Amino acid sequence: MAIADSAIIHPTAIVEDGAEIGPDTRVGPYCMIGPKVRLGAGLELFSHVVVAGDTAIGDGTRIWPFASVGHQPQDLKYAGEATRLEIGARNMIRESTSINPGTEGGGGLTSIGDDNLFMLGSHVGHDCKLGNRIVLANNAAIAGHCTVEDNVIIGGQSGVHQFCHLGRGAMIGAVSMVTKDVIPYGSIVGNRGALAGLNIVGLKRRGVERAQLHALRAAYQAIFVDGAGTLQERAARTRDDHPDNALVQEITGFILADHSRSVATP
């Protein structure tokens, strides 16, 4: 067991031999830390937090009571094989959140980036790949094998079907069920959610210029509303019509890429 001298471990916490706890990390009352867990510097586990499995958590992350991080994935095919969970820096993991490691069939790794917020009761399934600055609102759940890119917001009580890919900056409305891939900056609403436009508010918050937004709206209209031909044909034409707009290129590139599920449309 390697515990930094400046780490603070409450006397009621259980830290198993082999665990690594970095400097200035605080482990609160009744927490349980497994033998293969590696906690970086400046973490805070407030109380009643369980971190298990081969799990690494980055600097400055905070975890609230009754969160379960790194326990056995919820997959009936899992047979105890060695898999991992990697969580980056400065994440906020709120009460009763659950995050599962990978499975052998999915590559063996669940990975989460930096500066994400997992609100109360949210869930990240096995073999997911999450980027940075993502928000999962209360009781939102991501099933296994999903990819969620940077700056995605998933509204409360929403679900994401396994193997879905959510592009950068997408917005999932509350109580929505996502069963298809979502274009970058797309907005999804409804049970078996349909594409409901672009996440213009999110783009404005990130300082995207008005001219780029106008071009993006025109591209969305050409791809999803007015154009003739298949979705891929419309996306290819739109890509060629806007060679200098990085946002349009990102969306059309997403549509034209290979997908294990279809792309959500209006």
C-alpha positions, 0 to 999 in steps of 0.5 A: 500500500502506497499512501502519500504522507499528506493524504488524509484517511478517516479512521473508519475508511477501509483501504486495502493493501496495494492501493495507491493514494496520492498527496493531499487526497482525502478519503472520508468516513466509511469509504472502501478502496480496493487493492488495485485502485490508484487515486491521484493528488488532491482527490476528495471522497466525501463518505461512503464511497466504494472504489473497486477493481483496477481503477485509476482516478485523476487529480482533483476529482471529487466523489460524493456519498454512495457512488460505486466506481469500478465494480464488476460490469453489468454484463452477463458475459463477464466471467471475472477477467481482468479489465480496467477503468480510467477516470481523468482529472477534476471530475465531479461524481455525485451521489449514487452514481455508478461507473463500470469497468470494461469487459473482454468483449469490448476491449477491456477498458472504460475511459473517461476524460477530464472536467465532467459532471456526473449528477445524482444517480447517473450511470456509465456502462462498461466499455464506454469512451467519454471525453471532456466537459460532459454533463450527465444530469440526474439519473441519466444512463449510458449503456455499454460500448457507447462513445460520448465526445466532448461537451455533450449534455445528457438531460435528466432521466435520459437513456443512451442505447448500447453502441451509440455514438454521440458527437461533440457538443450534442444536447440530449433533452430530458427524459429522452431515449437515444437509440441512434448515433447523434451528429455533432451539435445535434439536439435530441428530444423524445422517447426513441429520440429524434433529431430536433435541430442543432444545439445553437445555445451550446455553440454560442456559449463556446463563442462560435461566430454568427457567420459560422452558425448561419452556414451550419444552419444552412448545412443542416437544412440541406442535409436533413430537410431540403436535399434530394438523395440519400443521407450520405449523398446529401452529406457529401454534397454539403461537405463539398459546398462548405470546404472552409467551415470546420463545423460543417466538415465535422458534422458531414464527416461524422455522417459519412463515417462507418457506424454500428448504428444508424444516424438520428434524423428529424 
